[in-house]
Every structure is written in structure tokens, then in C-alpha cells.
Amino acid sequence: TKENVEKVWEYVNKKDAKIAKVFYLYYGLDMKIVDIAEALEITQSATKNYIYRTIRELRSIFDKECDEDAK
């Protein structure tokens, strides 16, 4: 939903600037990991870690919210 998308971007924007940039470039602009790594001058491994770690955190947050809403 639109509300969930807003929550995701609010969360991501509170993260370190580099993590927020990686996440935005990957999901907002649909850039490839290799291109993001090159543009931000970081390794592809770091790029993947930023993306996947943030996704895990978001899943954890939204799973908790879903559990609370179900009560």
C-alpha cells in the first residue's frame, strides 16, 4: 500500500546516507548492483550487503507490525 511504501522510505532515509543511496538506486531507479557499486565507488559485495541487510530489517519491522495488527 501507499502507506507501507512511505514507511519503507522513511526508514531507509534514517539509515546511513550511503545505505539510503544504494537502496534508492536499486529499488527507485532500478539500477544493477554492478552499476551502483561503480557509481558509489564501493564493492559489489558491500552493495549487496546494504540491500539485503536493509531488506531483512524491513521484513522484521513489518512482520512485527502485522503481528500487532492481528491481535
FIVEX-681008 format. One record per atom (N, C-alpha, C): residue number from 0; residue in three letters; x, y, z. Coordinates in nm, 3 decimals, decimal comma. Layout:
BEGIN
+-----+------+---------+---------+---------+
| seq | type |      c1 |      c2 |      c3 |
+-----+------+---------+---------+---------+
| NUM |  ALA |       X |       Y |       Z |
...
+-----+------+---------+---------+---------+
//
This chain:
BEGIN
+-----+------+---------+---------+---------+
| seq | type |      c1 |      c2 |      c3 |
+-----+------+---------+---------+---------+
|   0 |  THR |   0,084 |  -0,118 |   0,000 |
|   0 |  THR |   0,000 |   0,000 |   0,000 |
|   0 |  THR |   0,088 |   0,124 |   0,000 |
|   1 |  LYS |   0,026 |   0,234 |  -0,031 |
|   1 |  LYS |   0,100 |   0,361 |  -0,034 |
|   1 |  LYS |   0,158 |   0,393 |   0,104 |
|   2 |  GLU |   0,083 |   0,360 |   0,206 |
|   2 |  GLU |   0,127 |   0,386 |   0,343 |
|   2 |  GLU |   0,253 |   0,304 |   0,375 |
|   3 |  ASN |   0,255 |   0,180 |   0,332 |
|   3 |  ASN |   0,372 |   0,095 |   0,356 |
|   3 |  ASN |   0,494 |   0,146 |   0,280 |
|   4 |  VAL |   0,474 |   0,191 |   0,159 |
|   4 |  VAL |   0,585 |   0,245 |   0,080 |
|   4 |  VAL |   0,644 |   0,366 |   0,151 |
|   5 |  GLU |   0,559 |   0,451 |   0,203 |
|   5 |  GLU |   0,605 |   0,569 |   0,276 |
|   5 |  GLU |   0,685 |   0,529 |   0,400 |
|   6 |  LYS |   0,638 |   0,427 |   0,472 |
|   6 |  LYS |   0,709 |   0,379 |   0,590 |
|   6 |  LYS |   0,847 |   0,324 |   0,554 |
|   7 |  VAL |   0,853 |   0,252 |   0,443 |
|   7 |  VAL |   0,980 |   0,196 |   0,398 |
|   7 |  VAL |   1,078 |   0,308 |   0,370 |
|   8 |  TRP |   1,036 |   0,409 |   0,293 |
|   8 |  TRP |   1,128 |   0,518 |   0,258 |
|   8 |  TRP |   1,165 |   0,602 |   0,379 |
|   9 |  GLU |   1,073 |   0,618 |   0,474 |
|   9 |  GLU |   1,106 |   0,689 |   0,598 |
|   9 |  GLU |   1,217 |   0,614 |   0,672 |
|  10 |  TYR |   1,202 |   0,482 |   0,681 |
|  10 |  TYR |   1,301 |   0,401 |   0,750 |
|  10 |  TYR |   1,436 |   0,409 |   0,678 |
|  11 |  VAL |   1,435 |   0,392 |   0,548 |
|  11 |  VAL |   1,558 |   0,392 |   0,470 |
|  11 |  VAL |   1,628 |   0,528 |   0,481 |
|  12 |  ASN |   1,553 |   0,635 |   0,480 |
|  12 |  ASN |   1,613 |   0,768 |   0,488 |
|  12 |  ASN |   1,676 |   0,797 |   0,623 |
|  13 |  LYS |   1,641 |   0,720 |   0,725 |
|  13 |  LYS |   1,702 |   0,736 |   0,857 |
|  13 |  LYS |   1,834 |   0,660 |   0,867 |
|  14 |  LYS |   1,860 |   0,573 |   0,771 |
|  14 |  LYS |   1,983 |   0,495 |   0,769 |
|  14 |  LYS |   2,099 |   0,585 |   0,724 |
|  15 |  ASP |   2,219 |   0,530 |   0,730 |
|  15 |  ASP |   2,337 |   0,598 |   0,679 |
|  15 |  ASP |   2,312 |   0,641 |   0,534 |
|  16 |  ALA |   2,364 |   0,755 |   0,496 |
|  16 |  ALA |   2,339 |   0,812 |   0,363 |
|  16 |  ALA |   2,377 |   0,715 |   0,252 |
|  17 |  LYS |   2,488 |   0,645 |   0,267 |
|  17 |  LYS |   2,532 |   0,553 |   0,162 |
|  17 |  LYS |   2,433 |   0,437 |   0,146 |
|  18 |  ILE |   2,382 |   0,386 |   0,258 |
|  18 |  ILE |   2,284 |   0,278 |   0,253 |
|  18 |  ILE |   2,156 |   0,327 |   0,186 |
|  19 |  ALA |   2,112 |   0,446 |   0,221 |
|  19 |  ALA |   1,992 |   0,502 |   0,160 |
|  19 |  ALA |   2,009 |   0,521 |   0,010 |
|  20 |  LYS |   2,127 |   0,567 |  -0,031 |
|  20 |  LYS |   2,154 |   0,586 |  -0,174 |
|  20 |  LYS |   2,149 |   0,453 |  -0,249 |
|  21 |  VAL |   2,215 |   0,352 |  -0,192 |
|  21 |  VAL |   2,217 |   0,220 |  -0,255 |
|  21 |  VAL |   2,075 |   0,168 |  -0,270 |
|  22 |  PHE |   1,999 |   0,175 |  -0,164 |
|  22 |  PHE |   1,861 |   0,125 |  -0,165 |
|  22 |  PHE |   1,777 |   0,200 |  -0,269 |
|  23 |  TYR |   1,791 |   0,332 |  -0,273 |
|  23 |  TYR |   1,716 |   0,413 |  -0,369 |
|  23 |  TYR |   1,756 |   0,380 |  -0,513 |
|  24 |  LEU |   1,885 |   0,371 |  -0,538 |
|  24 |  LEU |   1,930 |   0,342 |  -0,674 |
|  24 |  LEU |   1,883 |   0,205 |  -0,720 |
|  25 |  TYR |   1,883 |   0,109 |  -0,628 |
|  25 |  TYR |   1,844 |  -0,027 |  -0,664 |
|  25 |  TYR |   1,693 |  -0,038 |  -0,685 |
|  26 |  TYR |   1,615 |   0,013 |  -0,590 |
|  26 |  TYR |   1,469 |  -0,002 |  -0,599 |
|  26 |  TYR |   1,399 |   0,117 |  -0,665 |
|  27 |  GLY |   1,451 |   0,236 |  -0,644 |
|  27 |  GLY |   1,387 |   0,354 |  -0,701 |
|  27 |  GLY |   1,420 |   0,375 |  -0,848 |
|  28 |  LEU |   1,545 |   0,351 |  -0,883 |
|  28 |  LEU |   1,588 |   0,375 |  -1,021 |
|  28 |  LEU |   1,618 |   0,246 |  -1,097 |
|  29 |  ASP |   1,601 |   0,132 |  -1,030 |
|  29 |  ASP |   1,617 |   0,001 |  -1,094 |
|  29 |  ASP |   1,757 |  -0,019 |  -1,153 |
|  30 |  MET |   1,858 |   0,033 |  -1,084 |
|  30 |  MET |   1,996 |   0,015 |  -1,129 |
|  30 |  MET |   2,047 |  -0,123 |  -1,089 |
|  31 |  LYS |   2,142 |  -0,173 |  -1,163 |
|  31 |  LYS |   2,204 |  -0,301 |  -1,133 |
|  31 |  LYS |   2,309 |  -0,283 |  -1,024 |
|  32 |  ILE |   2,333 |  -0,390 |  -0,949 |
|  32 |  ILE |   2,429 |  -0,385 |  -0,839 |
|  32 |  ILE |   2,567 |  -0,341 |  -0,887 |
|  33 |  VAL |   2,610 |  -0,395 |  -0,998 |
|  33 |  VAL |   2,743 |  -0,360 |  -1,051 |
|  33 |  VAL |   2,751 |  -0,210 |  -1,083 |
|  34 |  ASP |   2,645 |  -0,154 |  -1,136 |
|  34 |  ASP |   2,643 |  -0,011 |  -1,171 |
|  34 |  ASP |   2,640 |   0,077 |  -1,046 |
|  35 |  ILE |   2,566 |   0,034 |  -0,945 |
|  35 |  ILE |   2,561 |   0,109 |  -0,819 |
|  35 |  ILE |   2,698 |   0,110 |  -0,754 |
|  36 |  ALA |   2,761 |  -0,007 |  -0,749 |
|  36 |  ALA |   2,893 |  -0,018 |  -0,688 |
|  36 |  ALA |   2,993 |   0,074 |  -0,758 |
|  37 |  GLU |   2,987 |   0,075 |  -0,888 |
|  37 |  GLU |   3,079 |   0,159 |  -0,965 |
|  37 |  GLU |   3,050 |   0,307 |  -0,941 |
|  38 |  ALA |   2,924 |   0,345 |  -0,942 |
|  38 |  ALA |   2,887 |   0,486 |  -0,925 |
|  38 |  ALA |   2,924 |   0,539 |  -0,787 |
|  39 |  LEU |   2,908 |   0,454 |  -0,685 |
|  39 |  LEU |   2,935 |   0,498 |  -0,548 |
|  39 |  LEU |   3,076 |   0,461 |  -0,501 |
|  40 |  GLU |   3,152 |   0,398 |  -0,590 |
|  40 |  GLU |   3,289 |   0,358 |  -0,561 |
|  40 |  GLU |   3,298 |   0,270 |  -0,436 |
|  41 |  ILE |   3,213 |   0,168 |  -0,433 |
|  41 |  ILE |   3,216 |   0,067 |  -0,329 |
|  41 |  ILE |   3,215 |  -0,069 |  -0,397 |
|  42 |  THR |   3,242 |  -0,174 |  -0,322 |
|  42 |  THR |   3,245 |  -0,306 |  -0,382 |
|  42 |  THR |   3,103 |  -0,357 |  -0,408 |
|  43 |  GLN |   3,094 |  -0,451 |  -0,499 |
|  43 |  GLN |   2,964 |  -0,513 |  -0,526 |
|  43 |  GLN |   2,915 |  -0,587 |  -0,402 |
|  44 |  SER |   3,007 |  -0,646 |  -0,329 |
|  44 |  SER |   2,973 |  -0,717 |  -0,207 |
|  44 |  SER |   2,910 |  -0,622 |  -0,104 |
|  45 |  ALA |   2,969 |  -0,506 |  -0,086 |
|  45 |  ALA |   2,914 |  -0,407 |   0,007 |
|  45 |  ALA |   2,776 |  -0,362 |  -0,039 |
|  46 |  THR |   2,761 |  -0,343 |  -0,168 |
|  46 |  THR |   2,632 |  -0,302 |  -0,224 |
|  46 |  THR |   2,524 |  -0,405 |  -0,192 |
|  47 |  LYS |   2,556 |  -0,532 |  -0,217 |
|  47 |  LYS |   2,461 |  -0,639 |  -0,187 |
|  47 |  LYS |   2,430 |  -0,644 |  -0,038 |
|  48 |  ASN |   2,532 |  -0,631 |   0,045 |
|  48 |  ASN |   2,510 |  -0,635 |   0,189 |
|  48 |  ASN |   2,418 |  -0,523 |   0,235 |
|  49 |  TYR |   2,437 |  -0,403 |   0,183 |
|  49 |  TYR |   2,349 |  -0,291 |   0,220 |
|  49 |  TYR |   2,204 |  -0,322 |   0,183 |
|  50 |  ILE |   2,184 |  -0,373 |   0,063 |
|  50 |  ILE |   2,050 |  -0,401 |   0,016 |
|  50 |  ILE |   1,985 |  -0,512 |   0,099 |
|  51 |  TYR |   2,055 |  -0,625 |   0,112 |
|  51 |  TYR |   1,995 |  -0,741 |   0,178 |
|  51 |  TYR |   1,978 |  -0,721 |   0,327 |
|  52 |  ARG |   2,071 |  -0,650 |   0,391 |
|  52 |  ARG |   2,058 |  -0,622 |   0,534 |
|  52 |  ARG |   1,937 |  -0,532 |   0,559 |
|  53 |  THR |   1,921 |  -0,432 |   0,475 |
|  53 |  THR |   1,808 |  -0,340 |   0,490 |
|  53 |  THR |   1,675 |  -0,413 |   0,466 |
|  54 |  ILE |   1,672 |  -0,502 |   0,369 |
|  54 |  ILE |   1,551 |  -0,581 |   0,344 |
|  54 |  ILE |   1,516 |  -0,666 |   0,465 |
|  55 |  ARG |   1,617 |  -0,731 |   0,525 |
|  55 |  ARG |   1,593 |  -0,813 |   0,644 |
|  55 |  ARG |   1,536 |  -0,728 |   0,757 |
|  56 |  GLU |   1,592 |  -0,610 |   0,776 |
|  56 |  GLU |   1,544 |  -0,520 |   0,881 |
|  56 |  GLU |   1,399 |  -0,479 |   0,855 |
|  57 |  LEU |   1,369 |  -0,446 |   0,731 |
|  57 |  LEU |   1,233 |  -0,406 |   0,696 |
|  57 |  LEU |   1,134 |  -0,520 |   0,716 |
|  58 |  ARG |   1,173 |  -0,639 |   0,676 |
|  58 |  ARG |   1,085 |  -0,756 |   0,698 |
|  58 |  ARG |   1,057 |  -0,775 |   0,845 |
|  59 |  SER |   1,158 |  -0,761 |   0,926 |
|  59 |  SER |   1,142 |  -0,776 |   1,070 |
|  59 |  SER |   1,044 |  -0,673 |   1,125 |
|  60 |  ILE |   1,059 |  -0,550 |   1,082 |
|  60 |  ILE |   0,970 |  -0,443 |   1,128 |
|  60 |  ILE |   0,827 |  -0,467 |   1,084 |
|  61 |  PHE |   0,808 |  -0,500 |   0,956 |
|  61 |  PHE |   0,673 |  -0,518 |   0,904 |
|  61 |  PHE |   0,608 |  -0,646 |   0,957 |
|  62 |  ASP |   0,688 |  -0,749 |   0,982 |
|  62 |  ASP |   0,633 |  -0,870 |   1,043 |
|  62 |  ASP |   0,580 |  -0,841 |   1,181 |
|  63 |  LYS |   0,654 |  -0,763 |   1,259 |
|  63 |  LYS |   0,609 |  -0,725 |   1,393 |
|  63 |  LYS |   0,480 |  -0,643 |   1,385 |
|  64 |  GLU |   0,474 |  -0,549 |   1,291 |
|  64 |  GLU |   0,353 |  -0,467 |   1,276 |
|  64 |  GLU |   0,233 |  -0,552 |   1,237 |
|  65 |  CYS |   0,254 |  -0,649 |   1,149 |
|  65 |  CYS |   0,145 |  -0,738 |   1,107 |
|  65 |  CYS |   0,097 |  -0,822 |   1,225 |
|  66 |  ASP |   0,191 |  -0,870 |   1,307 |
|  66 |  ASP |   0,155 |  -0,948 |   1,424 |
|  66 |  ASP |   0,075 |  -0,863 |   1,523 |
|  67 |  GLU |   0,114 |  -0,737 |   1,541 |
|  67 |  GLU |   0,043 |  -0,649 |   1,633 |
|  67 |  GLU |  -0,095 |  -0,614 |   1,578 |
|  68 |  ASP |  -0,107 |  -0,595 |   1,448 |
|  68 |  ASP |  -0,236 |  -0,563 |   1,388 |
|  68 |  ASP |  -0,333 |  -0,682 |   1,396 |
|  69 |  ALA |  -0,280 |  -0,802 |   1,397 |
|  69 |  ALA |  -0,364 |  -0,922 |   1,402 |
|  69 |  ALA |  -0,422 |  -0,945 |   1,540 |
|  70 |  LYS |  -0,362 |  -0,881 |   1,642 |
|  70 |  LYS |  -0,411 |  -0,902 |   1,780 |
|  70 |  LYS |  -0,537 |  -0,826 |   1,807 |
+-----+------+---------+---------+---------+
//
